[in-house]
Amino acid sequence: MARKKPRTAKPALLAVRGITRAFGDRTILDGVDLDVRSGEAVGVVGPNGSGKSTLLRCIVGADDADAGGSTLAGHPLDERLPGIRADLAVVMDDIDFFPDLSVVEHLDLVARAHAQPDAEEVVNGVLAEVGLMEVSGQLPSTLSSGQRRRLALASAFVRPRRLLVLDEPEARLDTDGVAWLGERLVAEKQAGGAVLMVSHDAGLVARVCDRVVRLGGAAEPSDVG
């Protein structure tokens, strides 16, 4: 009987190797490695001050690591590079909105700037999905904190992408919003996308993530559950 060939692991879409970051004499990140493959989500968890947000910023190039680096589909990952921006959507806590553009105008500009086919249709669909259709004509400054968080997420969802990088995406969302977010990120994986997220919400991590990297303690990836 012919032996079945062993399954080979899918190559990593995102590969992070040896990320190290220190501030003064305090080392926040010490040689962090992780992989994220298409169709999976990896969560980064740990106590406050363990370097979770710093890790994401170093991965996408928003902060400079002291050592190590990351690649996306085999290419050095820097969010400022056009080729990388075509495959990457990032939501950090410090996202800026265009102050003189309405919600719908902001999303339309983001979609068209990233060459999203059928931008108008995509924007309208995302507005309905995130529950911002009724305030789509308002300026971002007039929105509640929860609505601004939904707008930040919508700014990622209107873009073409292979990888979503999210820093506490559940922040300022109500219970229904977090439930929606969990369903949305699972759908992202099912469509073949990859997700890397920092979160303090254990329920959201368990719902979405296939593996977890723990900082400020055991730093090895582990299966959820």
Secondary structure as UniProt FT lines:
FT   STRAND          14..23
FT   TURN            24..25
FT   STRAND          26..36
FT   TURN            38..39
FT   STRAND          41..45
FT   TURN            48..49
FT   HELIX           52..60
FT   STRAND          67..72
FT   TURN            73..74
FT   STRAND          75..76
FT   TURN            79..80
FT   HELIX           82..85
FT   TURN            86..87
FT   STRAND          88..91
FT   TURN            93..94
FT   TURN            99..100
FT   HELIX           103..113
FT   TURN            114..115
FT   TURN            117..118
FT   HELIX           119..130
FT   HELIX           133..135
FT   TURN            136..137
FT   HELIX           140..142
FT   HELIX           145..157
FT   STRAND          163..167
FT   TURN            169..172
FT   HELIX           175..190
FT   TURN            191..192
FT   STRAND          194..198
FT   HELIX           202..208
FT   STRAND          211..214
FT   STRAND          222..223
//
